[in-house]
């Protein structure tokens, strides 16, 4: 049976439309989250928060603390898993067990889920009754009253992950090379997030939490080095192949 290929123009148009819709969706989610954070600082938001506190018995100081701790650790784990998945796909370390288009989709969804929990983490920090953060303290790096350096690194890591995730939907527009270059920034985002969690997290004193951060970080370091070594060998092989082709062409041209 002969397969019918899709019309290139329609395929490109559909891909661009899908990308535009996804970008708008991500923008609406992010903008809506910021709007909720802003409203929570207004009198109406305070009144609504008070009603929710009574309705769900959220008046305890510990309740918000538990939620923000859980959201922070969950977002870190999801971002780590996204990093591991991306490095594994790039270096083909999971091949042939994991292969196909679904691997890229799963990598994308892990990033989106991770960003969702980061936004939850930031929002709950503003509702915490023991040490609440203002809207500016969760959006602007290095101005927080609590451990500004490490909190600032976490905010920068969030912005980097947000930028990298948005490029999933702009790949056709910005090109593959730019997409890959921006994707490399996720390594810096992950480093900032790790330092943020290790030095500003309230659970970091626990041995199990230290083991979590150190163990996950070493896995990323190993996969990064593995990917860099393979990339270097691949470039060297391409240069050698090009040199051999040029030498063969020169020998053939010199033959009588």
C-alpha positions as CSV (number, residue, x, y, z in Angstrom):
1,X,0.0,0.0,0.0
2,X,1.4,3.4,-1.0
3,X,1.5,5.9,1.8
4,X,0.3,9.5,1.1
5,X,2.7,12.1,2.3
6,X,1.2,15.2,3.9
7,X,1.3,18.5,2.0
8,X,4.4,20.4,3.2
9,X,2.7,23.7,3.4
10,X,-0.2,22.4,5.4
11,X,2.1,20.5,7.7
12,X,4.2,23.6,8.4
13,X,1.1,25.7,8.9
14,X,-0.4,23.2,11.4
15,X,2.9,22.9,13.3
16,X,3.2,26.7,13.5
17,X,-0.4,27.0,14.7
18,X,0.2,24.3,17.4
19,X,3.3,26.1,18.5
20,X,1.5,29.4,18.8
21,X,-1.4,27.9,20.8
22,X,1.0,26.2,23.2
23,X,3.0,29.4,23.7
24,X,-0.3,31.3,24.4
25,X,-1.3,28.6,26.8
26,X,2.0,28.7,28.7
27,X,1.8,32.5,28.8
28,X,-1.8,32.4,30.2
29,X,-0.8,29.9,32.9
30,X,2.2,32.0,33.9
31,X,0.3,35.3,33.7
32,X,-2.6,33.9,35.6
33,X,-0.3,32.6,38.3
34,X,1.3,36.1,38.6
35,X,-2.2,37.6,38.8
36,X,-3.2,35.3,41.6
37,X,0.0,36.1,43.5
38,X,-0.7,39.9,43.0
39,X,-4.3,39.6,44.1
40,X,-3.3,37.7,47.2
41,X,-1.6,40.9,48.3
42,X,-4.7,43.0,48.0
43,X,-7.4,43.4,50.6
44,X,-9.8,41.3,48.5
45,X,-7.1,38.6,48.3
46,X,-6.5,38.7,52.0
47,X,-10.2,38.3,52.7
48,X,-10.4,35.4,50.3
49,X,-7.4,33.8,51.9
50,X,-9.0,34.2,55.3
51,X,-12.2,32.5,54.1
52,X,-10.2,29.6,52.6
53,X,-8.3,29.3,55.9
54,X,-11.5,29.0,57.8
55,X,-13.0,26.6,55.3
56,X,-10.1,24.2,55.1
57,X,-8.6,24.8,58.6
58,X,-5.4,26.4,57.2
59,X,-4.8,28.7,60.2
60,X,-1.9,26.6,61.5
61,X,1.5,28.0,60.8
62,X,2.8,24.5,60.0
63,X,0.2,23.8,57.3
64,X,1.7,26.2,54.7
65,X,5.2,25.2,55.8
66,X,4.5,21.6,55.0
67,X,3.0,22.5,51.6
68,X,5.9,24.7,50.5
69,X,8.4,22.1,51.6
70,X,6.6,19.4,49.7
71,X,6.2,21.6,46.6
72,X,9.9,22.7,46.7
73,X,11.2,19.1,46.9
74,X,8.7,17.8,44.3
75,X,9.7,20.6,41.8
76,X,13.4,19.9,42.4
77,X,12.9,16.1,41.8
78,X,10.8,16.8,38.6
79,X,13.4,19.2,37.2
80,X,16.2,16.7,38.0
81,X,14.3,14.0,36.2
82,X,13.8,16.3,33.3
83,X,17.6,17.0,33.2
84,X,18.4,13.3,33.4
85,X,15.9,12.5,30.7
86,X,17.2,15.2,28.4
87,X,20.8,14.3,28.9
88,X,20.0,10.6,28.4
89,X,18.2,11.3,25.1
90,X,21.0,13.6,23.9
91,X,23.8,11.1,24.7
92,X,21.6,8.1,23.7
93,X,22.6,6.4,27.0
94,X,19.2,4.8,27.3
95,X,19.2,3.6,23.7
96,X,17.6,1.3,22.5
97,X,15.5,0.8,25.6
98,X,14.0,4.3,25.3
99,X,13.6,5.7,21.8
100,X,11.2,7.6,19.7
101,X,9.2,10.9,19.6
102,X,7.6,10.0,23.0
103,X,10.9,10.6,24.8
104,X,10.9,14.3,23.8
105,X,7.2,14.7,24.7
106,X,7.9,13.1,28.2
107,X,10.9,15.5,28.6
108,X,8.7,18.4,27.8
109,X,5.9,17.4,30.2
110,X,8.4,16.8,33.0
111,X,9.6,20.4,32.6
112,X,6.0,21.7,32.6
113,X,5.1,19.7,35.8
114,X,8.3,20.9,37.4
115,X,7.4,24.5,36.6
116,X,3.9,24.0,38.0
117,X,5.3,22.9,41.4
118,X,7.8,25.7,41.4
119,X,4.9,28.2,41.0
120,X,3.0,26.4,43.8
121,X,6.2,26.7,45.9
122,X,6.4,30.4,45.3
123,X,2.7,31.1,45.9
124,X,2.7,29.2,49.2
125,X,5.8,31.1,50.4
126,X,3.7,34.3,50.2
127,X,1.0,32.7,52.3
128,X,3.3,31.4,55.0
129,X,2.5,33.0,58.3
130,X,5.8,32.4,60.0
131,X,8.1,34.1,57.4
132,X,6.0,35.3,54.5
133,X,7.7,36.5,51.3
134,X,6.4,39.5,49.3
135,X,5.6,39.3,45.6
136,X,8.9,41.1,44.8
137,X,10.9,38.8,47.0
138,X,9.8,35.8,45.0
139,X,10.3,37.4,41.6
140,X,13.4,39.6,42.0
141,X,16.7,37.8,42.8
142,X,18.8,38.7,45.8
143,X,16.4,41.0,47.6
144,X,14.7,38.5,50.0
145,X,15.3,39.1,53.7
146,X,15.9,35.3,54.2
147,X,19.2,34.1,52.8
148,X,19.1,36.4,49.8
149,X,22.0,34.8,47.9
150,X,20.6,31.2,47.9
151,X,17.0,32.4,47.4
152,X,18.2,34.5,44.5
153,X,19.9,31.6,42.8
154,X,16.7,29.6,43.0
155,X,14.8,32.5,41.4
156,X,17.3,32.7,38.6
157,X,17.1,28.9,38.2
158,X,13.3,29.2,37.8
159,X,13.6,31.8,35.1
160,X,16.2,29.7,33.2
161,X,13.9,26.6,33.4
162,X,11.0,28.8,32.2
163,X,13.0,30.1,29.2
164,X,14.2,26.6,28.3
165,X,10.6,25.2,28.6
166,X,9.1,27.9,26.4
167,X,11.7,27.1,23.6
168,X,10.0,23.7,23.3
169,X,7.2,25.6,21.5
170,X,9.5,28.0,19.6
171,X,11.8,25.5,18.1
172,X,10.5,26.0,14.5
173,X,10.8,29.7,14.9
174,X,14.2,30.1,16.5
175,X,15.9,27.1,14.7
176,X,17.5,23.9,16.0
177,X,20.9,25.5,16.8
178,X,19.5,28.3,18.9
179,X,17.2,25.8,20.6
180,X,20.1,23.6,21.6
181,X,22.2,26.6,22.7
182,X,19.4,27.8,25.0
183,X,18.9,24.3,26.3
184,X,22.5,24.1,27.6
185,X,21.5,26.9,30.0
186,X,19.4,24.3,31.9
187,X,22.6,23.1,33.4
188,X,23.1,26.5,35.0
189,X,19.5,26.5,36.1
190,X,19.8,23.1,37.7
191,X,23.0,24.1,39.5
192,X,21.3,27.2,40.9
193,X,18.3,25.2,42.0
194,X,20.4,22.7,43.7
195,X,22.4,25.3,45.6
196,X,19.1,27.0,46.5
197,X,17.6,23.9,47.9
198,X,20.7,22.8,49.7
199,X,21.5,26.1,51.4
200,X,18.0,27.7,51.9
201,X,15.8,24.8,52.3
202,X,14.6,24.1,55.9
203,X,15.0,20.4,55.4
204,X,18.6,20.6,54.2
205,X,19.9,19.7,57.6
206,X,18.4,16.3,57.4
207,X,20.8,13.5,56.3
208,X,18.2,12.1,53.9
209,X,17.8,15.5,52.2
210,X,21.5,16.0,51.9
211,X,21.8,12.5,50.3
212,X,19.0,13.4,47.9
213,X,20.8,16.6,46.7
214,X,24.2,15.0,46.5
215,X,23.1,11.8,44.8
216,X,21.0,13.6,42.2
217,X,23.7,16.1,41.5
218,X,26.3,13.4,41.0
219,X,24.0,11.7,38.5
220,X,23.7,14.9,36.5
221,X,27.4,15.5,36.6
222,X,28.1,12.0,35.3
223,X,25.6,12.3,32.4
224,X,26.9,15.8,31.6
225,X,30.5,14.6,31.3
226,X,29.4,11.5,29.4
227,X,27.5,13.8,26.9
228,X,30.4,16.2,26.6
229,X,32.9,13.3,25.9
230,X,30.6,11.8,23.3
231,X,30.1,15.2,21.6
232,X,33.8,15.8,21.5
233,X,34.4,12.3,20.0
234,X,31.7,12.9,17.4
235,X,33.2,16.3,16.4
236,X,36.6,14.7,16.1
237,X,35.3,11.9,14.0
238,X,33.6,14.4,11.6
239,X,36.8,16.4,11.3
240,X,38.8,13.2,10.6
241,X,36.2,12.0,8.0
242,X,36.4,15.4,6.3
243,X,40.2,15.3,6.2
244,X,40.1,11.8,4.7
245,X,37.7,12.9,2.0
246,X,39.8,15.9,1.1
247,X,42.9,13.8,1.0
248,X,41.2,11.2,-1.3
249,X,40.0,13.9,-3.6
250,X,43.5,15.5,-3.8
251,X,45.0,12.1,-4.6
252,X,42.5,11.4,-7.3
253,X,43.0,14.8,-8.9
254,X,46.8,14.3,-9.0
255,X,46.5,11.0,-10.8
256,X,47.4,11.1,-14.5
